[in-house]
Each structure stands twice: as C-alpha cells, then as structure tokens.
Amino acid sequence: MAAESRLTIDLDALAANFHALAAQAAGAEVAPVVKADGYGLGAGPVARRLWAEGARSFFVARLSEGEALRTALGDRAATIRVLDGATLGAHARLKAAGLTPVLSTAEQVGYWRGVEAGPVSVHVDTGMNRLGLSLEEAAAIPGVELAMSHLGNAAEPGHPRNAAQLACFREVRARFPDARASLSASAGIFLGPDYRFDMVRPGISLYGGGPRETPDARIGAVVTLDAPILQVRDLKAGDAVGYGAMFTAARPMRVAVVGGGYADGVLRTSHAQAAGWLGGVRLPFLVVTMDMIVVDIGELPNARPGDRVELLGPHAPLDDLAATAGSVAHEILVRISGRAERRYLGEAV
Ligand SMILES: *Cc1c(COP(=O)(O)O)cnc(C)c1O
C-alpha cells in the first residue's frame, strides 16, 4: 500500500475519452496532442495506449518532445508533427527522428524547401495571433498536405471570434483543396460540425478536462492525486494554522494534516475554495503549503492518520481545482510534479 502522495493515471479512462471525442468529431481523424510530456501524464504510456485505440498521428510542441515520443513509440509507424515547426538547423534532427514539422513562418518554409522536396504541413494564423503564416504567405506554398489553424476562444461557444476564425479558415481550405484541414482542439470539437474538418487535435479533454473549462459528463477523470492524513488535531477558537497564520479558527474545530502540497501540484492559491474528499465527504482546504494541506474534517471527525484523501480526481475534478486557483486544467496537470508516486492503470504492452 502506498504510504505517500500518489498519482494514479487511468489509461482506460484516457481511452474512453479518446473514443468519446472520436464520436463527437464524427469521422474526423483524432490526432492526440501529447506535448509537455502528455500534459504531465507521460507521453510514452499515453501515446502507446492511444495507438492501441487507433490513433495514428500525434502532435508535440518541441523537437525534443518529438524525439522522445519517437523513441517511446518504438516501431509503431506513427506520424509525429512538431508544432514549433522547422527552426533553422533542425532539419537533421527532424529527419533522424522521422518528425514532420508544422511550418509556421515564411523563414521556416524557405529553410525547409531548401533541404526537402516533399509535401508539407503548415500552420496558418486565422486571428489568434500566436503561431502561423498569413493566408497570403501560405497561399504561395506548393505541396501542402495538411493546413491547420488554432482557435483562441473555442471554450466560449457564443464568442464572435469563433465565427470570424472559421470564416478565415474556410478561405484557407479553399486555397488548398487537396490538403487535409484541421482547426479544432478539445473545445472546438464541441462547437459543432462546421469546426471539425478532416482532423481534430484534442489535448486536455483526453486527459480529463472538460471542453468548456468546467467538468463535462462526456469526459471522465484520468488522473487521481491522493495523499495520506499525517496527523489529526483539534483547534481552539483563535488557533492559527501555518505560515503567516494563513487560517485562524473562529470556533473549536477538528482538522487533518494531509501529506501533499504545492510540491505535488496542488497550487497554493487553491487554499480558499478547494477541498479534498474522503469516503464521499468533502473536506475543505484551509491551508496549502509545500508538503502539507490542512483540511477541515468537521464532517468526518473519525478520519485517522493513514486515511487517503483525494486531492484531485473523480470527486475533485480538474476543472474545479483549476478554477479555485484562477488557472486552467492544462496548467494544473503539467504542474503535477514527479514527487507523487506514479502508477498507471491499463498500460498498453
Ligand atoms: C495545445 C494545442 C492543442 C491542444 O489543445 P487542448 O486545449 O489541450 O485540447 C491543439 N492545437 C494546438 C496548436 C495546440 O497548441
């Protein structure tokens, strides 16, 4: 039995989310985004399981992530696309690892065309103003096999930027009738059929985050972070807890000190609103420090040292924890540190 903070990564739940997204994307290829080490969950185990579920192409951000993923996938003939593109001098490494750069500047296109003749993947900016060629720059490129863009406000279905970006992307598609087209990440998949095109690129909703930054019944929890109670104590009215007297008891109360903290990935700013769960009972956080979280166990006075408190998981959804920290699910996941003991359920062989 685990004695310390523990991170359980349920790859069966990941697979279920992949199929839920595929159903929602209705025929479009689902190309998982496994950047930042699979959003902190381990790009290797994640991609191997998704390959077993039928995924054949993957996206990473960095060249080095692509190299690591190629090694992790072994002899599986996956297409791995690198969103950073072909930075100057990267050709040899991209080729050696069999990676496909998604070209996003005119300079990259010029560089790549100087060393490679084959079809290319391009990223066209449709109004997010992050990476991407302008439509005019892209229109001049021959041999485009994948034309992609990215939405800036897809988590807000009514936002006018979605329709504006869609209209712009339709011009991109019209310019490359033979290329495959990809516009949507997790949130865009749920904007409706117009946004799906030939390929979708979900990240966060594979890993348990809802497409609208709130928990969504169609997406299951993949990650559970739990930690043991180290000590139980009774506070008197006026007793202060933690550094800087972060919490002061207004009345007598029973609290538990849990052996997980911001060094395990629970952001310090979550202390005021988040809660852990034990035996179906909600235990409000009072104080979050590096190694310990103090929770109110007034509703569960018999909780004892060794009992494991869920800090993130099916009862404490990722999106809720993110909201209490003023953040997004993506950031919570990538900040779960290496300290928690990891175990995978449902690993592909
Ligand atoms: C990160 C990223 C994605 C995945 O986004 P999610 O919100 O995690 O689904 C898709 N496409 C691009 C270009 C990205 O940078």
The ligand as a Tripos MOL2 file, in Angstrom:
@<TRIPOS>MOLECULE
LIG
   15    15     1     0     0
SMALL
NO_CHARGES

@<TRIPOS>ATOM
      1 C1         -2.0470   22.6750  -27.2180 C.3       1 LIG1
      2 C2         -2.6500   22.6860  -28.5750 C.ar      1 LIG1
      3 C3         -3.7370   21.8650  -28.8780 C.ar      1 LIG1
      4 C4         -4.4980   21.0840  -27.8160 C.3       1 LIG1
      5 O1         -5.2920   21.9800  -27.0670 O.3       1 LIG1
      6 P1         -6.3000   21.4770  -25.9080 P.3       1 LIG1
      7 O2         -6.9630   22.7280  -25.4350 O.co2     1 LIG1
      8 O3         -5.4290   20.9100  -24.8380 O.co2     1 LIG1
      9 O4         -7.2010   20.4860  -26.4920 O.co2     1 LIG1
     10 C5         -4.1590   21.7940  -30.1930 C.ar      1 LIG1
     11 N1         -3.5560   22.5240  -31.1580 N.ar      1 LIG1
     12 C6         -2.5370   23.3670  -30.8860 C.ar      1 LIG1
     13 C7         -1.9360   24.1720  -31.9830 C.3       1 LIG1
     14 C8         -2.0540   23.4850  -29.5900 C.ar      1 LIG1
     15 O5         -1.0470   24.3260  -29.3250 O.3       1 LIG1
@<TRIPOS>BOND
     1     1     2 1
     2     2     3 ar
     3     2    14 ar
     4     3     4 1
     5     3    10 ar
     6     4     5 1
     7     5     6 1
     8     6     7 2
     9     6     8 1
    10     6     9 1
    11    10    11 ar
    12    11    12 ar
    13    12    13 1
    14    12    14 ar
    15    14    15 1
@<TRIPOS>SUBSTRUCTURE
     1 LIG1         1 GROUP 0 **** ****
